[in-house]
Amino acid sequence: MREKIYEIIFEAETKAGKIFDIALLWMIIASVATVVIESMEAYRLEYGQIFLNLEYFFTAVFSIEYILRLYSSPKPFRYIFSFYGIIDLLAIIPGYMTLFFDGGASLMVIRGFRLLRFFRLFKLSRYVGEGDILIKALKASRYKIVVFLVTVFGLAVTVGALMYVIEGQEHGFTSIPKGIYWAIVTITTVGYGDISPQTPLGQALAMVVMIMGYGIIAVPTGIVSVELAEAKRTTLFTETCGHCMTEGHEKDAKYCRICGEPLITAKNHSV
């Protein structure tokens, strides 16, 4: 029974696991939607008790899920201190905090704890396989993006200093940081318009920076796109190791790719 519960809760490749994941996914979306609607005063005043009852219901559901994960996990403490274990715990804490904090004086405290309910959104990543591909692509491209950002920042500092010299304080460029602010706003094509060059030379430089901005925006998109294609080509399935809680193994894998322990699903198939 314990292994069966583990297979349903931790695995997404089985039929029962997919049903469980889809049901829980809708629970997460509904709970977050409840928090969003509750923040609207008109609805909160009229349906406050209904929102409170819904929160108790969602807290009970996620608490049962958390207990079942602890029960079925071969290494409960590894699950508790894992990333998803912490997220699961943060998702249920606010519901219990409302039982201990009541009254007008503690209203702001309760609202602060209610913000933690948005950690339920992070639970979605466990049930969306494409999320793993995106995380892998971002990790693979992080060094290239860092180098790119450093280069762009260097360009912004240079352009900002030039605009400070060209335009001067009389045209709003009161300091080099102010010039850097203008350069970043222009390079990113945001263009607030709160400060702009007035001299012909400054306007000419601004045109060059604007044109460069369109090309600069395309660079990180290309970097991540290449890594996404590579990550999708090497995608692993959601098989979870019961020993070290590592997710992502080949579909026919029998042993964990990290610790070498037999996978529980593989053992069940061999019986």
Secondary structure, 3 states (H helix, E strand, C coil): CHHHHHHHHHCCCCHHHHHHHHHHHHHHHHHHHHHHHHCCHHHHHHHHHHHHHHHHHHHHHHHHHHHHHHHHCCCHHHHHCCHHHHHHHHHHHHHHHHHHCCCHHHHHHHHHHHHHHHHHHHHHHHHCHHHHHHHHHHHHHHHHHHHHHHHHHHHHHHHHHHHHHHHCHHHCCCCHHHHHHHHHHHHCCCCCCCCCCCCHHHHHHHHHHHHHHHHHHHHHHHHHHHHHHHHHHCCCEEEECCCCCCEEECCCCCECCCCCCECHHHHHHHC
